[in-house]
Amino acid sequence: MKKEEERILSISHDLLSFVGLGEKASWTSTKLPIGQQKALEIALALATEPSLLMLDEPAAGLSEFEIDDLKKVIQKIKDKQRKQYRQNADSQCNYFSQFC
């Protein structure tokens, strides 16, 4: 396998695990329940490394259980973004502090 393909597979598996689908990486999307299909859609969107992720009625048609799972995924995204923002802010502060 080429290095680029290996990198893409690694990122894909990381994203699937991030949204709770790591064990189902070999499944076709049509075999997944609707809630997990929505999580897969989010993983696909995250693969593009967006600076802004807009979700249009992500819980439409989901059961309460599936909505709870989706909330957890969305919260993980928010937490990860906050952590990255803090790291970037700290890095920028460290850089600019050398001039003060």
Secondary structure, DSSP 8 states (H G I E B T S, - for coil): --HHHHHHHHHHHHHHHHTT-GGGTTS-GGGS-HHHHHHHHHHHHHTT--SS---SSTTTT--HHHHHHHHHHHHHHHHHHHHHHHHHHHHHHHHHHTT-
